[in-house]
Structure formats: C-alpha cells, structure tokens
Amino acid sequence: GMDGYDVARAFRANEALKGAFLVALSGYALPDDLQRAREAGFERHIAKPPSIEQIAQVLADFASSKPCDDPPSEKRPVELPDVPFCRFSG
C-alpha cells in the first residue's frame, strides 16, 4: 500500500495532479517529520488535532496560492473526483 508520502510523490510525478495543493495532517510533527513531508511535496503540514485557526490559515494559503498553469481539460490522463485540486485562473 501507499502512505501519504507516497501519494504526495505520485501527485507530483503526475502531469494532471502535480499542481495540487497538498496538506499533510499527521500525528507526527517532529522536525524530521516536517522535512519528510516537505520533501514528499506537501505545501503544508498540520499536527493532529488541528485547531480551527490552523485550518483557516491553510484555506487562506490555498485561496491565495498561484493558479494552476493549465485549465482542466475534457480529456485527462487519470480519472479525477469532481473536486478542484487547485485554483484555476480565468
């Protein structure tokens, strides 16, 4: 099976998913854990249990993040759920 780090690396390696804004939510929050999350491709790391303020900050960070380079297309190389992975311009 895959852990969250594997999933993040897979997203970053996939052309259709590489622009996803990834947030790690983990019970492990030592400096090595934060570094490992960064190296895997997560933009943010939140320790469990997250506070409302932490969640609000991550949402604000996402809302102000750089838009994806390409808008979603009708033909995608992988099936994606009907959920936006990144903010598209236009």
N, C-alpha and C positions, 0 to 999 in steps of 0.2 A: 504494500500500500504506500500511499504518498502522505507525507506530513505537510504542514503548512509551508515550510521552507521549499519543499519540492514543488508544491503548487505555485508558489511565487516565481520560482525559477522557470517553470513551464510557461507561465503567463508571459514573462519577459522574453522568452525564446519564440513565442508565437506572434506572428505579424499582426493578427487580428486582436490580440489581447495585450500586447506589450504596453499600451497606453493606460492600462487600468490603474486606478489609484488604490493601492493595496495597504490595508491596515492590519497589523498583527495584534491579536487580542490573546494574551497569554498569561499564565500564572508564573511564568519565568521572566524575571526582569532584572537580572544581574547585568553588569556591563558586557560580558561575553554574549549574553542572550540578545541584547540590543544590537551589538555588532553583527551577530549572525543574521538577524532579521534584516539589517541594512544591506548586507552582502547578498542576501537572497532576493532583494528587490522590493522590500516593503518601504513605503514612504513614511509610515508612522508605526510606532509600537506603543500599545497601551497595556498596562498591567491590570489583571483582574483583581477585584471588581472595578470597572471604570466608574469614575464619577460623571455626573451629568455635565459638568464643566469640561471634562476631557472629551466626551463625546461631541459636545457643541464645538469645541476647538477643532476637532478632526473634520467635522462637517464644514466649518468655516474654511479650513485649509483646502478641502476638496472644492468648495464653491469658488475659491479664488485661484485654483490651480490652472496651469496652462491648458488650453483646449487641446483636444487630440488633433493631430495633423490632418487626418483624413476623416470625412464624414462616414457614417455607416453605409454600407452598400447592400444591395439586394442579394448579392452572391458573396457569402462569407466562407472562408476555408473550414470553419468549425461551426457547429450549432451553438448558439448563444441563447441564454434565457432572455426573456423580454425585460431586461433590467439594464439601465445605462451603466457602462463600466467607466466611462469618462465623459467629460463635458465637451460636447461638440460645438464648434462655432457656427454661426450662420443661422 
